[in-house]
Amino acid sequence: MTLERIDPDGLARPETYTHVVVAAGSRLVFVAGQVAEDEDGNVVGRDEFPTQARQAFSNLGRALAAAGASPEHVASSGSSWSPWTKIICR
């Protein structure tokens, strides 16, 4: 899939995102939320936000690769961060 990034005239040109993305191609991949767990389901970096973020993004990369995609193919993403102790008890 190719992504055409467009910043229309009359809108500010942001440094970190593009206002419009047109996806061309016939394949869409949807990835479930990724968390700071290793392949055995163990929490990685408990109480260490940077370590947890690295693990979650590493897991996202693995999920994309399994579908034949990589981060540059992502048209949209969202994130939500919460301390593990508030989400699950292990």
N, C-alpha and C positions, 0 to 999 in steps of 0.2 A: 504494500500500500504506500502511495506517495502522499505527502502532506504539503499542501500549498499554504504558506503563511502570508496573511494579508493584514497590513495596517492601513485602514482607509484614510484618505485625505480628510482633514478636519478633526481627526482624533489624535491625541498625544501619542507619541511613539515610545511605549514603555521599554525599559531595558530588559525586563525579566519575563515577558510574555508577549504573545501576539493576540490582537483583538479577534481575528477571524482565522480559522483553520479549515481548509477544504480537504477532505479525505477522498482520494480516488482509489478505487480497487474494490474487490468483492469480498474481502475477508475482514471481519471484525473479531477482536479477541477481548473478552471481558475477564478481568482478574479479580478474584476475591481479595478482601483486605488481608494484608500480610502483617504479621506480628513478629516480635522478637523471640522466636522459638527456633531451636536447632532442629535438625532432621528427626530427632527422637522426641520432639515435643517439649524439651526442657527450655525454660526461660533463660535467655542470654542477657547478661548485664543487669541483673536485678538491681534497682536503685541507681543505675548509671544510664541516664538518658542518651548520651552520645553513642554508647555501645549498643543500646537497644535500637536506636535509629539506624545505625549501620547494619545491624542484623536484619531489620525489617526491609530495608532497601536491597540488601543482598538477596533476601528471599524473593522480593519482587523481580529482581533481575533473573533469577532462576525460573520463576514462573513465566516470564516473558520469553525466555530462551526456549522453554519447553514447547511454546507455540510458534517458534521460529521468528520471534520478534525481539527487539531491543529497545532501550529507552528512547531512542530517536524516533521510533514508530508510535509513541504514545501521543494521542491527541488530547486527552483530558485525564487528570488525576485529582484526587483529593486526599487529605490526610486528617487524622484526628489522633491526638495523643493524650493518654491518661496513664497515671501510675498503675502498675500491675496490682498493687495491693487493693485498689478500688474496683478492679474488674474481676479478679479471680482470687481464690485462696488456694495455695498449694502447700 
